[in-house]
């Protein structure tokens, strides 16, 4: 993905996160901007995954890290959601593995 597109993608994620975060805060969400970031970024990652851009994996890693943080805060405040927290840890592991694999394949392809 060219750098101008990456910057536009980042701008869309930031704007979407702010707007949706304000809505979630108004609705009483406990962590509105973390929640909005994970939602907006997940939708964008799905869209660019259809277009087969490697940047999707960087977004998934960020989504998973923020989701782990969100569920960890929820878990430490007394909720019984260890399975959900572990699910996001597994998702993070998958995203990192796929990111490394994708980057290796891209480097190999560029050498040819």
N, C-alpha and C positions, 0 to 999 in steps of 0.2 A: 504494500500500500504506500503510495507516495506521501511525503511529509505533509503537504497541504491537506490531504484527506485525513491523516492522523490527527492533525490539529483541529480540523472541523469536527471529527469524531469526539475528541476531548471536550470541545466547546458544547456539543450537543449533550454529552453526558453531564457536564457541569450545570448547564441550564436546566435540563430535565430533572436533575437531582434537586436543585434549588426549588423549582416550581412544585414538583411532587412532594418534596419535603415540607414546604409550607402548607400544602393541603393536608398532609398526614399530621402535622403538628396541630392544625386546627381541629382535626378529628380525634385528637387525644392520643396519638401513637407515642409510646414510651421512648423510642429512638427514631424520630421521624426522618432525619437526614441519612442515617446509616441504612435504614430500611429503604428509603427512596433510592439511594445509590445502588443498592443491590438489585432492586427491581428494574430501574432504568438501565443499568449496565447489563443485566441479564437479557433484556429485550434487544439491546443493541448488539450484544455478543451473538445472539441467535441470528439476527439479520446478517451480520457480516460472516457468520459461519456458512450461510447459504452461498455466499460469494467466495468462499474458500480463502479467506485472508488469515494469515498467521496471527495477526493482532488479536483475534478472538481469544486465543489462549492466554494472552496477557490480561485481557479483561476478565476471563473466568478466574484466573488466579486472584485478581483483586476482589472480585465478587466473593470468592470463597473465604478469603482472609477477613473481609468485613462481616460476612455471615458468621464465621467462627467467633469473631469478637462479639457480635450481637447475641448469639446463643450462649456464649460463655457468660456474658453479663446477666442474661436471663437465668442461667443455671445457678450462678453464684448468689442470686437473689432469692433462691429457694425453690425455683421451679424444678419439676422432675422431668427434664427433657434431655437426658444424657444421650439417648439414641439419636436425636436430631443433631446434637453437637458432634457426635461421632460421624454421622452421615456427612456433615460438611467437611470434616477432617479428611474423610475418604475422597470426597469430591476435590479437595485441594490437592491431594496426592495424585489423583487422576489428571488434573489440569497441569500440574508440574511435569508429569511423565509425558503427556501429549505435547506440551510446549517444547520440551527438550527434543523429543522425537521429530516434531515438525521442523524445528530449527536445524537439526542435523540433516534431515532430508533436503531442506532448502539449500543448505551449504553444499551438499553433495551435488545437487542439481545445478548450482551456479558454477561449480568446478568443471562440469561437462560442457 
